[in-house]
Amino acid sequence: MASRFRQLEKRVLLRKRLSDNGFEVRMHSYDYFVIKEKFVSIISLEPEFNKASIKKISWNLKGSVSAIDKIYKIVKEIDPQITIEIRE
């Protein structure tokens, strides 16, 4: 079963929700580059496989780890069925 993120409206909603939570976001199709003062994460969506990955940024690990909790919750609010992998 495909993810809700297959729809452009849901991907735009993700960008908006991230922005509403204080993140700067650069959206490139199914990838999101997330900034909070410094670069904190990359989100990659694979809606056809009902998967997403959230990548930690090693050179900003403290900021990245705290941001990932919020990012994870936002993604799950939009699509509770999606499988999310946290990548190092």
N, C-alpha and C positions, 0 to 999 in steps of 0.2 A: 504494500500500500504506500503510495506517495505521500510525502509530507504536505502540510498546508503551505509551506514556503514555496511550493511550485507556482503559486499565484503571486504575481507582481505586487498586488496590494498588501499581502502579508510581509513581503520582503521590505517594502517601503514602511510598513508599520513597525517592523523591527528597527529600522534606522531611526524612526521618530521616537520610539520608546527609549532607545539608547540615548538619544539627544535630550529627551525630557529628564533623564536621570543623570545629566551632567557630563556626558561623554561627547567628544567630537567624533564624528564618524565619516569615513570616506567609503562609499558603497560602490563596488565594481561587480555588477551582475550578482553572483552568489557569494562574493567575498566582502568582508567588512574590515576595515582597518580602524581600530578603536584607540582613541587618545584621551587621556585624562591628565593634563599637565604634561605628561610624557606618553610615549607610545606604550600601551598596555596589553593589546591583544589583537589577534587576527581570528575572525570567525569565518569558517568556510561551510557553506550549506551544500548538501547533496540531496535535494528533495526527492529525486527519483528513487533513492535508496533509503529514504526516511532517516538520514543521518546528518549530523553536524559535528564539526570539531571546533574547539576553542583552544588556541595556541597561547601558551605562556611566553612572555618575552624575558629571556634570561638576563639581559643587562638591566632590566627594571623589574626584577622578580617581586619585590615587596609591593609595588604598585599593581603589578600584573595579578598577583594572587588575590589581593583584595577586590580588584575589579571583576575577576572571573566569577566570584560568587553572585554578584549582581547580574552579570551578563547571562549566566546559566539560568537564573530565575526568569529573566525577561524572555529568553528563547522558549522556555517551558510554558510560560503564560500564553504565548501565541500558539504553540503546538505542543500540548502535553504528551503526545505519543512519540515525538522524535527522540532518537537515541543520540546522546551527546558524548563525545570523547574529549577529554581534556589532554592536550598534547604538551609535552615539554619542549 
